[in-house]
Amino acid sequence: MISDLMEKMNTKITVRKIRHSMQKYFVVFVLLLTLMSCKPVIMAFYGISVPKEKTDKQIEKKKNKYGLDYFKHYHITEKGFYSYFDVLAKNNFQTNVARFLIFKDGKLLQPIVTKVCPTEDIKFIKNLPDSASYISMDSVFLSDFANNNNFYNFNSEEFEQENKDKEYTIILYWATFAGKFNKNIAELAQITKDCIENKGLNAHVFYVNLDIKEGWTEK
C-alpha cells in the first residue's frame, strides 16, 4: 500500500516537472516569435496553445488538419525533446518549434542570408543546389537529432538505407501547440516535394512531431 502510494506521488511529481519544462520552452517560443517574426504575433490569432500531453489519435487529427502527409513521421521521445532544444541553445539557434533543419554529409546547413520571414525559408530550400547560398556547420550533426534515443520506432539500418545516395536530409518539425505555424511547415513540405519531383532535389525528408506523448517519465 505504502509503495503504491509513493509510486503515485512520484508519478505526479514527474508529470509536474515535465509540464514545467514544457511551459518554460513554450514561453521562450512565444517570446522569440514575438521579437523575431515579420510582425508581432498574437497567440489567439495563430492558435498557439500551452503544451499538453497528446494521444496518437489527437496528433493524427492535427496532422491531417494541416496536411502534413507528404513524408514519413517520427515522434520525439522525452530524451529527444530535451536534446533538441539543448543542441539549438548551445549553438545559439532560434528555439522555434515549427521549423526545419537541412543536413549535407551529416552536417547542418545554414543559409548565408539571415532568415527574417517564412519566404526566406522557401528560398533556402529552392536554392539548395547553389552551394554558395549556405554554409556547413562543423558543430551540429544529423546524428545529434536522428537516433534511437530521440525518435520512437527508429531503425538505424533502415534510416541509413533511406539516406543512402541522398545529397541532403531535411527534417520538418511541428507540434499541435504550434497552431497555424504548422501551415508554414506544410507549405515547406509541399515545396520540398515539388523540388524533389520536378527540380531534381536529391533529398530524404521526414517530419518529427514535438508533442508530449502519454507516458513520458523523467529519468
ZINORZI-V456774 format. One record per run of one state. SS is the DSSP state (2 for helix, 1 for strand, 0 for the rest). FROM is the first residue (numbers start at 0). TO is the last residue. Records with the same first field share a line. If there is no record, write none. Layout:
BEGIN
SS->FROM-TO  FROM-TO
END
This chain:
BEGIN
0->0-0  36-41  46-52  54-54  65-70  76-76  90-97  104-105  111-116  126-129  144-149  151-154  163-166  174-174  178-179  198-201  209-211  213-218
2->1-35  42-45  55-64  77-89  117-125  130-132  141-143  155-162  175-177  180-197
1->53-53  71-75  98-103  106-110  133-140  150-150  167-173  202-208  212-212
END
